[in-house]
Amino acid sequence: MRPALRHIARSTALVIGVSLAVAAPVAAREPVDPNTLSPPPPASFNATCERTGSGIVCDLAFSDPPLVSEPSAIICDGTELLVSQTRDVVGKRFYDANGNLTRRHFREDFAGTLTNPTSGITLDWVAHNTIIHNLAVPGDIASGQTTISGQQIRVFGANGTVLVDVGHLVVDEATGELLDSSGKHAFDDYFINGNTEALAPICNAIT
């Protein structure tokens, strides 16, 4: 959970404009070797890339290896909760004509559990985020701004929803600075601002 929650604590539908010319021939899309791009999509992303007009677009889809009963960094009444999670991602990478990355646009879906190893109580959680990263410097993945929107996380149990973290975040990739925020972000408040009471609803439900 720590990787997921720190990431979550830190648009919604992917829309691509299409221009159609009546009676004009359809140009064949030219396949591009992902390894020739800067930076190339990791092999695990299963990227398929094509040259389209003046740029290159890569479609990608992958799933992370599941986490099982890992430390979460969430402490409830002196006990660190354990987290299990899965993460599935679909999206696109956009490159300019020279093969330099200019934009990343993807959706990630998480599902998992939080467990109190002392009480044995388990809560479920899900997260659905749309992430758009516009690079300030083509090819430099540590530049530009990232916008995260959606349901960052919902924690729930047998009696219903325990806590919802939802809204909109804008982060400076070069510095990690939070530039803009709207909505409810209890995990930000807990992990970044050090507010130990921010996740009290989870602790109350799991102890």
VOGU-3710 file (C-alpha; in Angstrom, 3 decimals, decimal comma):
1> mrpalrhiar> 0,000/0,000/0,000  2,829/2,361/0,741  3,759/2,686/-2,958  0,087/3,021/-3,919  -0,999/5,316/-1,130  1,966/7,654/-1,399  1,298/7,795/-5,125  -2,422/8,292/-4,608  -1,796/10,938/-1,991  0,203/13,107/-4,204
11> stalvigvsl> -9,323/14,482/-17,790  -11,209/11,475/-16,558  -12,025/9,886/-19,908  -9,349/9,760/-22,583  -10,566/11,791/-25,559  -8,701/11,949/-28,840  -9,760/14,401/-31,519  -10,223/12,786/-34,931  -10,245/14,744/-38,188  -11,839/13,077/-41,204
21> avaapvaare> -11,467/14,339/-44,779  -14,300/13,176/-47,030  -13,141/11,203/-50,075  -9,500/11,613/-49,025  -7,335/8,465/-48,899  -6,570/7,109/-45,439  -2,841/7,210/-44,757  -1,312/3,990/-43,483  0,105/4,211/-39,996  3,777/3,377/-39,765
31> pvdpntlspp> 4,801/1,078/-36,908  7,595/2,430/-34,683  10,003/0,408/-32,556  9,380/1,556/-28,943  13,076/1,127/-28,171  13,953/3,963/-30,565  11,962/6,494/-28,517  13,239/8,802/-25,751  12,581/7,613/-23,144  11,309/4,268/-24,413
41> ppasfnatce> 8,261/2,744/-22,729  9,401/-0,019/-20,335  9,112/-3,472/-21,894  6,555/-4,450/-19,246  4,156/-1,787/-20,613  3,490/-3,913/-23,729  3,576/-0,756/-25,862  2,473/-0,675/-29,499  3,685/2,487/-31,234  2,750/4,113/-34,559
51> rtgsgivcdl> 3,689/7,276/-36,385  0,549/9,367/-36,874  0,833/12,689/-38,692  3,589/14,760/-37,105  4,059/12,580/-34,034  4,132/9,103/-32,556  1,500/7,520/-30,316  2,052/4,444/-28,154  -0,813/2,416/-26,696  0,039/0,545/-23,518
61> afsdpplvse> -1,548/-1,819/-21,007  -0,026/-3,631/-18,063  -0,575/-4,889/-14,528  1,850/-4,624/-11,620  2,784/-7,722/-9,623  0,353/-7,967/-6,692  1,409/-6,836/-3,234  0,426/-9,126/-0,371  0,440/-8,138/3,310  3,051/-5,391/2,984
71> psaiicdgte> 3,642/-2,664/5,628  1,398/0,321/4,854  2,941/3,046/7,075  -0,551/3,585/8,515  -0,388/3,276/12,292  -3,544/2,613/14,294  -3,267/2,478/18,088  0,399/1,478/17,831  -0,158/-1,203/15,171  0,958/-0,820/11,538
81> llvsqtrdvv> -1,698/-1,956/9,111  -0,821/-4,373/6,323  -1,841/-3,775/2,741  -2,504/-5,986/-0,265  -3,130/-4,524/-3,717  -3,413/-5,028/-7,451  -2,875/-2,270/-10,055  -3,996/-2,284/-13,702  -3,053/0,464/-16,163  -4,167/1,397/-19,684
91> gkrfydangn> -3,074/4,507/-21,513  -1,085/6,300/-24,170  2,283/7,980/-24,583  2,667/10,820/-27,069  6,022/11,578/-28,742  7,028/14,338/-31,141  8,358/13,712/-34,668  11,885/13,251/-33,265  10,731/10,506/-30,913  10,874/12,580/-27,710
101> ltrrhfredf> 8,130/12,048/-25,135  5,762/15,021/-24,751  2,776/13,612/-22,866  1,637/10,646/-20,814  -2,078/9,978/-20,379  -3,265/6,897/-18,543  -5,845/5,448/-16,196  -4,947/3,237/-13,258  -7,274/1,014/-11,243  -6,315/-0,308/-7,818
111> agtltnptsg> -8,031/-2,845/-5,590  -6,864/-4,207/-2,286  -7,281/-4,671/1,437  -6,058/-3,172/4,688  -5,606/-5,575/7,570  -4,981/-5,018/11,257  -2,674/-7,909/12,242  -3,663/-7,498/15,900  -7,455/-7,410/15,626  -7,629/-9,467/12,425
121> itldwvahnt> -10,130/-7,003/10,927  -9,846/-6,326/7,174  -11,176/-3,419/5,126  -11,397/-3,326/1,317  -10,279/-0,398/-0,821  -10,404/0,647/-4,473  -8,974/3,552/-6,448  -9,601/4,868/-9,971  -7,367/7,682/-11,238  -6,797/9,478/-14,526
131> iihnlavpgd> -3,260/10,859/-14,808  -2,055/13,395/-17,383  1,627/14,367/-17,454  2,582/17,184/-19,840  6,364/17,392/-20,125  7,945/20,850/-20,146  11,037/19,483/-21,921  10,417/16,811/-24,575  12,097/13,585/-23,544  12,728/14,709/-19,932
141> iasgqttisg> 10,262/12,712/-17,859  11,226/14,656/-14,716  9,897/17,913/-16,185  6,447/19,455/-16,493  3,268/19,008/-14,490  1,113/15,997/-13,652  -2,629/16,233/-13,060  -4,313/13,456/-11,073  -8,096/13,337/-10,968  -10,722/10,889/-9,862
151> qqirvfgang> -11,464/8,734/-6,865  -7,994/8,517/-5,366  -9,181/5,888/-2,887  -12,333/4,560/-1,223  -12,023/2,401/1,864  -15,047/0,318/2,835  -16,167/-2,574/4,994  -19,226/-4,687/5,696  -21,097/-1,654/7,026  -20,344/0,572/4,036
161> tvlvdvghlv> -17,871/3,314/3,112  -15,333/4,244/5,789  -13,369/6,994/4,013  -13,218/8,559/0,535  -10,227/10,444/-0,866  -11,318/12,170/-4,063  -10,638/15,245/-6,159  -7,968/16,910/-8,250  -4,215/17,347/-7,752  -1,512/19,103/-9,796
171> vdeatgelld> 2,127/18,241/-9,055  5,383/19,770/-10,328  7,404/16,782/-11,574  10,761/18,535/-11,140  10,272/19,442/-7,477  7,417/17,251/-6,262  5,621/20,434/-5,135  1,841/20,312/-4,936  0,689/23,200/-7,141  -3,066/22,851/-6,852
181> ssgkhafddy> -5,536/20,720/-4,935  -9,296/20,434/-4,655  -11,516/17,880/-2,977  -10,884/15,651/0,025  -7,361/14,272/0,427  -7,036/12,543/3,785  -4,060/10,458/2,641  -2,172/13,615/1,614  -2,962/15,053/5,013  -1,666/11,931/6,761
191> fingnteala> 1,452/11,116/4,714  2,553/14,597/3,636  1,228/16,965/6,290  1,752/14,615/9,217  -1,819/14,822/10,500  -2,110/11,558/12,426  -5,863/12,058/12,848  -6,554/12,269/9,118  -7,125/8,507/8,806  -8,979/8,157/12,122
201> picnait> -12,098/6,725/10,396  -9,980/3,828/9,132  -8,416/3,242/12,549  -11,815/3,368/14,242  -13,192/0,763/11,843  -10,254/-1,634/11,928  -9,253/-1,775/15,626
//
